[in-house]
Amino acid sequence: MLKELIRARGVKQKWLASKMGVSEVTVSNWCSGKTVPSPDHLEKLSAILEVEISVLKNING
């Protein structure tokens, strides 16, 4: 789901990683479901991607 949100916003994982202050591998792991963002990262993702945190909490759902 996160991968689709990123694509829908027309941004790249590399750009998002830079904005988030994390590695591209971290964003890739979030997108693949290997790991999930911390609460702090969820807040940043919410602001950057302009979606509600509740949507992001279900990224592996």
Phi, psi and omega in degrees: 000319180298320179302319179293321177297318179298314180297318181297330179276354178072029179245166179256154178301323179299315179297314181298317178302316179298315179295326183278341184076030178234172179280161175298326179298320179299312179297318178300318178296322176297316182294325182273351180086007178293323177222167177238150179294147174291165177305320178296318179292326176299320179297316179295316179301318180302314181292315184291316183271355178057053175227159178291146178301324180301327176293316182291331180295343181256023185295337177261003182268000000 
